[in-house]
């Protein structure tokens, strides 16, 4: 999967795994919540360009997205300062204590939690709807106000371990939809360029539609998958009233109206940008998209995935020419397509209508390494090309030349023996 640099900083409680991610932010000074956030602006402004790190970068939309969200069941957001001051890693900071202590408390109690929990930092401003020290919890859709570093252990015990209420605080219900956009530029420049542009566009669109009371958007720290920037998570109730958390990647400002109209207003997933969902394993995410394709008859999916599948097919063709090799996965002898620059996921959607078949859909979905929470590991599914299909015209000419040379040598040797 990704390198250490690309791993999520947000804490993920995983009782079945020994690995621990850490949420990002700064740490906190002694005092109340308001007094804990004094160290503003120490990272300075971000300097980057769209061509190298933004929506025009060469890697943009070169990998398919489905199945790139690790399984978890609950997402906790700590409201904390501005993205401009978030350090790359919370555990390495020495200033404000609150984020660092909350992350450490979650790590120490991970085996006691009934639900696998992820911790992420989001923007907080004192005197606004979300002040520094506020905690938002999904899918519970509740908010606790003004957590301080003195309260961390009690809060984690009562709310996240026992699934009860933290006193003296009281949970406030969250209503509507909540959008979080990764804008953690100190961790990765791609998020630092794409995130703020998306937040600005979301705010403009929400204001123009008069949805300020229904839809909330704020920047958040690294959630995993820098290369998929812009990264967006949307929490809200679906058409059945269940609270869900959907992850989107490769989101551009022009995609914002589509996400607001299709996902939030109509409750329909935008599959061309969909990475996965809270509560589903990587394998379940891919199966869920496959089922949507079949249910829709392939029509909507064909249009939404046209650009992505074209880019993937191009990348696959280039990898065959460059590598031309095969790998073995999980000890099996079966072949699979291999490329040093191949996309993380391989998905082949064949939506052509064939003779005698009504709306046929052929879907091959694979995942590169890693296992889902259920213990099953998705396998790459791709056909082994025949030896003739893998040859280019130059290879054919070279082979013919070699055969011709061998024949010439044989004839010359035969003549030599007859003359002798």
C-alpha positions, 0 to 999 in steps of 0.5 A: 500500500502506501509509504509511511508518509502516506499513512493516515495520521488520524487514530484508528482503533483496531483491536485485531491489529498492533498498528496504531495511526495517530491524529494530527494537530498540535499539542496544548498548553496547561489551562482551559480550552481557550487558554490551550490554544495560544500558539497560532501561526507558527507554521506560516503560509503554504507555498505550492503550485497547481501544476505540481501539487493541485488538480493539474498534477500528472498523477491526478485521477490515475488510480481508481478509488473504490476500496481505499478506505480502511475499515472503521466504525466511528469517527471522532473529530477534535476541533482545533485551530487552523490548518495553517498551524497544524504540524505534520504529526501530533505526537511530535509536538510540544505545545498545546497538550489537548490533541496529543493527550486525546490521541494517547488516551485513545491508543491506550484504551483501544482494546477496551472500545467496542467500536473501531474509532478514528480520530481526526482534527478539524478546524476550530474557532472560538466564538463560532459554531465549532470552538477549539476543544469541541468534539464531534462524533459520527455516526452518533451525530453528537457534539461535546463542548469545550473539552480540556486536557484535564478531561481527556481520560474521563471523556474517553472512558465514559463516551468512547469506552462505555458508550455513555455520556460525559459529565459535566458536559452534555451531548448536543445533537448534530443535524444536517450534513457535515463535510470535511475536506483534508487541507493538511498542507504541513503533511502533504502539499497536495492536500495543502493546495487542493483542500482550501480550494475545495473548502472555498467552493463548498462554502460558496455553493452552500451559501448560494443555495441557502443551505447554511443551516443544513450543510456544514463544511470545514477543513480537516487534517490528514485522513489517509491517501494524499495521492487522492487529494482532494479528499472529502468525507460527507456524514449525514443520513441516507434515504433510509434515515441511517447515518453514513460516512462516505469518502470521496477522492480526486474531487475538483472544485467543479465536482462540488455542485454534483456532490451537493446535488447528487449525494446530499440532496438526492442521497445518491453516491457519486461512484466516479469519485467514491473511495469507500464508506465508514463501516465497510471493509475494503472488499465490502466497499468494492462489492457495494459499488458492484451491486450499484452498477448492476442495480442501475443497469450500468447506465449511470455508472458508465457515464460516471466512470468513463474518465476513470476507466479510460485513464486506468486502461491507458495506464494498464497498457503502458505497464504491459509494454514497460514490464511485460512480467507477471507476479504471484500473489499469496503464493498462488501460481496464477498470473496477474498484471504487474507494473511499478506504476500500476494503480492500487486497484484494478477495475474492469467495467465492460458495459457493452450490450452483447447479442442475446444478453440484456444489459450485460455487465462484466466486472473484475475488481481487485485490490493491491495487497492488504486484508479487510477487517473480516480477514479475507483478502481481495485478489487481483483479477486479470487474465493472463495475456497470450504470448502473441498478444504481448509481442510488439511488432519490433519483437516479431521482426527481431524473432524473424531475423533470428530465425532467418539467421539460424536458417542461413547458418544451417544451409551454409554448414550443410553446403560446407559438409557436402564440399568437404 
